[in-house]
């Protein structure tokens, strides 16, 4: 009888085992789990408990379950060795699935500092005890990974003042820089105890450390002499893959330092599969970009591997593009596929649209969305969203974004798709904007591009369509205010015909309608400010 062994840490491995057993005949399924210690009752203990599973429930599903503190692997003999009360027990396998999650790499010089804590950490009970006894006046979170975002949320929920030092991403970025701008505004509005320090222009290895006579870390300093201090430092980047599997011949690491697997999550060793946040798969479409797993996407991996083991025909991993969703203080972020920065770094010509809304219905939370499309194929490469709504809008984006990517949709297909709710409306609008950009009649211009072009001497007529009170509250320097309802009667006398136009709205949605209208009247070189004033990250001029 075929023996399938699954080695994991919690819920994803358990779901894989249960699904494999249910779908596979004439196979023995065994689940090997790390022994669960006392998670404690603090905020970190509660976080750890959500990933615990019921061993008794697994046994009722005809899955053999074994807990162990220590195990070893012999891939040549196709055995794992499990330490038990009776000593080391060999367990043969025909197919093996390993759940491998990332661990942070703390700089060597800081590993003996008692106030530097890697995150995620195994002993969550000890971490809760430290927080309760020391009660740091300031906790510094270092990194920009998904794990760093989760840590900021946990610390903020325990009322610990946080300085979040967001450095350049060590792996695939969670969000593009312009989307972080919106997330930061939500975090600042919701969590007064969180101070965000944007050091995204610096890599971790560029930071200088200052320690005291007792060997404790006192502060971190940037190459530009900026400094951040605190009582405790949580190190969440870079996340790396660490596992005995990596020492074996045939195993490869992806460029991002994670374990490279094929479309079915098989490693370089036949019949040995890997899932988890330490796994990186390749997009099978035109992009050929690595996709880094988030917490929820590990469950998608587990379902996929279970289908492979049972002989079913799953979607290819690259087409699946399991999304990353992550809660933060004040909202939730979502990413599926690749961001604009990743696409450009990979040499892909990409176009994008970015929209923000304050909520289409009464009481609806603010939300921003960014759509990235391959210029040559017009296929959707990625979707990002940041929402002040912890569930509704982000769940809508997760469903629609994953659908667009797994279906290999073009921007025209997405624009015509009847998606429900505010998230559907925003995605359709973003798709229409990208479609207009690709047709070449109207162009988009980012805040950075506008500032750089003006600094280089380019002349634009910046037309601000917002109401006069909005314009007076804050506008781009030299922007002319013609509220949208007055545009037709003032157009001929006040808007130059041969000067390049930059159309500015509250968001870029309404501005695109005006830009297309002006292009139809014969105006040349019409640009729309991407994201509108809702996503303008720089200082503005106020009046009156």
N, C-alpha and C positions, 0 to 999 in steps of 0.2 A: 504494500500500500504506500502511496506517495505521502511523504511527510513534509508539511509546510510549517516552518518555524518563524514566528514573528517576535522580534525583540524591540521593546519600546518603553516609553516612559509614562504613557497615560491614555487619554481618550482616543486619540487618532489611531494608535496601534490596536486598541480594543475594538474600535469600529471596523478596522480592516480585518481583524480575526473573525469577528462575528459575520461580516458580509461574505468573506471567503468560505467559511464553513457552510453558510446557508446556500451558496451558489455552486459548491464543488462536491461532487460525488466521489466516493472511493479515495478519500484523502483524509489524513489525520492532521488537524490544525492545533498547534501549540503556541501559547502566548507566554513569553518570558518578560516579566516586569521588574523594574528596580524596586527594592523594598521601600515601602512608604513609611517614613519616619513621622514624628509628631510635627504637624505643620504649625501648630500654635493657633492663637485666637486673634492675632493682630491683623492689620490690613494686608500684609504680605502673606500671612498664613491663609487668610480667606482667599487670596488670589491663587495660591497653590492648590487649595482644596477643589477649586472648580474643575481642575484637570484630573481629579481622582476618579477612579471607576469602582464599580461594585464587583468584587471578585466572585461573589456568589451568583450574581446575575450572569457573568460570563460562563460559569460552569453549567448553568441551566441551558446554555446555547451549544452545549456539546463541544466546548473549547477547553483543551487542557491548559491550566494556568499554573505558572510557577513563579514565585517571588524569589529574588536573590539579591545579595549585596555585592556580588562579584562574579564575573564571568570572563571566559577567554575564548578565542576563536582559532580554529584550525581549518582554514579554507581549502587546503589541499586534500585533507581527509573528509571535508564537508561535514564538520562537527563543530558544535559549540560545547564548551565545558562550563557547567553551572556549579557554583559553590553552594553546598547545602549543609545541613547538620550532619549528614553522613559522609561529608567530604566532597570531592569533585565528581560530578556526574556527567558523563558524555551524552550528548544528544545529537543524533544524526539528523541531517536535513537533506531533502532533495531540492527544495527552494527555500531561500532565506530572505526575509524582509527586515531591514534595520531602520528604526526611527532615529535619526541623527539630528540633533538641534545644535545651533551655534552656541559658542561660549565666547565671552569677551577676552581680548588680549590686552592686559594691563602692561604698560611700559615696564621694562625690567627694573629701572631705577625706582619705581614706586611700589614694587611688589611687597616690600617690607614695611610700608607705611600702614600703620594700624587704622588710619582713618580713610583709606582708599579701598572701596568695596567694588568688586566686579559685579556686573548685572547682565543677565540673570545670575542668581546665586542659588546653590543647592540648599543651603541651610537657612530657610526662610524664617524659622522659629528664632534662630539666633539674631537675625536682622531685626525682627520685631522687638526683641529684648534690648538690643542696642539703642533703637530709636526711643523706647520707653525709658531707659535709664539715662542715656546721655541727653536726649532731647536737643538735637543740634539747633543752634540759632539760625544757621543757613546750611542747606544741603546743595551741593553743586552737582548737577547732572551733566556729564561730558559725552557728547555724541549727537548724531542726527538720525540714527537708525530707528526702525519701528520699535525696538526694545527700549530705546531712550524715551520715545513718546509715551509708551506704557508706564515707564518708571515715573515720569513727570506727573502723570495722572494719579498714580498710587500715592506718591508723596504729597501731592496737593490735597488729596482726600483725607490724609492724616494730619492736615493742618501744619505741615512742616514748610517753612519758607524755602523756596526753591530758586536757585539761579541756574537757568538752563543754558549751558554753553554749547551752542549748536555749531559744530565745525563742519568742514567739507566732508561730504559723505565718503565713507571708505568703500562702500559697495554700491549697488544700485540705489539711487536716491529715492526716498519715500515720496517726495513731491518735488516739482520744479520750484524754483525760487519765487516766482510770482504767485504761486499757490500758497507757499509758506506765509506770504504777506497777509493773506486772508485768514489763515489759521491762527497766526500770531494775534490778530485783532480780536478774534473770538476768545482766545486763551486769556488775553489781558483783560478783556471785559468781564470774564467769568471768574477768574482766579487771581485775585489781587495779590496773593502771596507768591506768584510766579513771575520772575523777572527773566525776560528772554534776551540773551546776548548773541547777536548774529555774528559769529566768527566763521561763516561759511567760506570765506576767501582763504582760510588757513587750514592746512592739514594738521592732523594730530601730532605728527613727528616734528612740526615746526614750533610747537609750544615749549616754552621753558618752564621748569618747575622750581619752586622755592620751598625748602623744608626748614624746620626749626631744629633746635639742638636735640630734641627728643625723637627726631626722625619722622615727625608728622608733616604731611603736606599742608602748607600754609596758603599758597596761591599758585595760579597758572598765569603765564604772561605770553602775549602774542608777539610776533615780530615787529609790530608797530607800537610796542610798549604799553598796550592795554593790559589790564590785570583784573583777575577775578579771585576772590578769596572766599573761604567757607570753613565750617567745622568738619564736615564730611564730604568726600568726593566719591560719586558713583560713576564708574567707568563702564559705558555701554557701547563703545566703539573702539576698534573695529571688531565686528563679529566674525569668527572663523570656525572652520570645521575641525574638530578634534575627535579622532576615533581610531582604534587599532586597525580598522579596515584600510586606512589611508597608507599604511606601510606596505601594502601588498602590490605585487607586480600587476600591471594592467589598470590600476586605479589612477584616475586623472583628476586634477583640480582645474576648475574653470578660472578665467582671468580674474574673477572677483574673489578668489581664494576659497570658494565653496566646492563641494563635491560635484563633479560633472557626471550626469547620467543621460541615458538616451531617452527617446520619446516615451518609452514605457517604464522609465525610472530604473532601468537595469544599469548596474555599475559595470566596470570593465571586467568583472569576474562573472562568468555565466551563471545564471539562476540566482544571483545575489542582487536584490533590489534595495533601494534606499529612498526614504521619504523624510520630510522634516525641514526645518528652517535652514539647515546646513546644506541643502540640496539645491543645485542650480540646473535648470533644463534650458534647452534652446527653443526659441520661437521657430516654428516650422515654416512660417510664411516668408515673405520677402525680406523681413527685417533681420533675421538671424541674430537676435539679441537675447542675452540671458534674462531669465525671469526669476526673481528672488521670492521665496515663499513667505507669506504672512501666516499668522496663526490659523485663520480659517481655511487658507488654501491647502494646509497640510491635510485637512479632511478630504478635500477634492483629490489630492494625491492618493490617499488611502483607498478611496472608492475606485480610482483608476487602476491601481495595482491589484485590487481584489478582482476586478473584471478580467485583467490579464491572467491572473492565476487560475481563474475558473474557465478560461477559454472563451470568454465573451470578447466582442469587438468594441473596445471603448473608443472615444474620441482620442486623437493624438494629443500628447501632452502639450505640444506647442500650440495647437488650436484651442486647447482648453483654457489656457491663460487664467488660472485661478486667481481671483482678485485678492488684494491686500486691503483689509479694513482695520481701522484702529481708533479706539476712543481716545480723546484727550480732554483736558478740562475745558468745558464749554461746547463740546461738539464731537464730531467724528470725521475722519478722513477716509478716502477711498482711492485706490489706484488699481487699474487693470491694464496690462500691457506695458508699454514703455512711455516715458516722458519725452518732451522735446529735446532736452539736453542730451539724453541717452541716444536718441536717434541721430542727432547731429554729430555726436562723438563717434558714432559708428559709420559715418559717411553717408547717411541717408538724407536725401532732400525731403524735408517734411514741412507741412503747413499746419497751422493750428488756429483755433478760435477759443476765446475765453469770455465767459459771461458771469455776471454776479446778479443776484436778485435779493431783495429784502423780504421775499415771501409773497407769493401771488394771492394768498388768502389771508384773512385776518388771523393774526397770531402765528403765522407760519414763520419758521426760523430762516435767517439769512443763509444763502448758499452760493458757492462759486463752483463753476465747472470748467474744465479745459479738455478740449478734444484735439488729438494729434493724428494727422493723416499723412500717409506716404504720397508725395506729389506724383510720382511716376505711375503707381498702380491705383491711386485714389482709395486705397483700402485703409480702414481704421487701424492705427497702430496702438493707440492707448487712450484711456479716459481717466481723468483725475477729478475728484470732487472734494470739497470741504463744506461741511454743513453744521449749522448750530443746532440742528435737530439730531439727537443721538441715534434715532432709529429710522423714521419714515423716509426722509429724502435720501439718506445714505444707502438704505436698503434698495430704494428704487434705482439709484445709479449703479449699485452692485449688480442688480439683475440685468439692467439694460446694457451696461458696459460689457459684462461677460458674454451676453448674447451677441452683441455686435462683433466682438473679437472671435468668439468660437465659430460664428457663422461666416467669418471672412468678409464682412460687409464692406461695401464701398460707401463713400460719403453720400452718394445719391440714394442708396438703399436706406441708410440711416435717416436721411432727411424725410423720406417717404413713409417711414415706419410709424404706425399708430401706437405710440407709447403713452401710457396713462400718467396722469398726475403732473405735478410741477417739475419733477426730475425728467419726465419724458418731454415736456415742453422745452426745457432748457437744452437737452441733448439735440432735439430736432432743430432748434434755433442755431445751436453751434454748428451743426452739420450744414445748414443752409449758408451760414457765413463762410465756412471753409469752401463750400461749393462755389460761391461768388468769388472768393480769392483765387481759386484755381482757374476760373474762367478768364481772369486777367483784366476785367473791366474796372474793378475797384481793388485797392490794395489795403492791407493792414499795416499798421506801424506800432511797434511796442513803445512804452515809455522810454526805455533805454535808447532805442533807435531814434526817437524824436529828439531827445536831448543831444545825442551825439551828432545828428545831422545839423541841428541848429548851431552847435558849437563849431562845426566845420564850415559854417557860412551859408548853409542852405536856407532858402526863403520859403516860408509857408504862410498861408492865411489860415489861422486856427479858428474854426467856427464852433462855438460852444452852444449847443441846442437846449441846454437846461433852462429852467425858470430863472428869472432875475435874482430872487432871493438865494437860490442855490449858487448861482454864479458869484454873487457878492460874498457869500460865506467862504468861498475858496475856489480859485480857478488857476489855470496855467497862465504864466506870464505872457502878456500880449494877446491873449485869447479874446476874440470879439463875441459878445453875447447877443444872439438872435434867438429868442425862445422859439421852439418848434412851431407853435400855432401862428407865429408872425412871419415865418420864413418866406412864404410865397410872395407876400406884398413887399418885403424888404430885399428880396433876393437880387433883383436887377440893379438896384442903386448901391447896395452895400457889400456885395460879394464879388470880388474880382474874378474875371472870367479866365485869365491866362496864368494866374499864379497857382501853384499846387495847393490844394485844399487839404486840411486835416480836420475831419469831422469828429466832434467830441460830444458824447451824450453821457447820461448817468451810467448806463452800461453801453456796450457796443451793439446791442440788439437794435435799439431804435435808430442809432447812428447809421447802421448799414442800410436801412430803408431809405434814409435821406441821401446817402452816398450813391445808391443805385439810381435814385431819381435824378440827381444832378448829373451823373454820368450819361443818363438817357437824354438830357438836355444838351449834351455836347461838351460838358466840362471835362478837361483832361487832367490826368494825374490827381485823382481823388483818393485820399487815404482815410482810414478809420482808425482811431486810437483803440488798440486792443484792450478790452476790459472796461473801457470808459473811465470816468472819474472815480467810480467805485473801486477800481483796482489801481489807481494812480498812487505810487509809493513815495513820491517826493513832495517837497514843500510846495505850497500853493500861495497865491496872492489873494488877500482878502480886501474888501472894499466896503467902506461905510459901516 
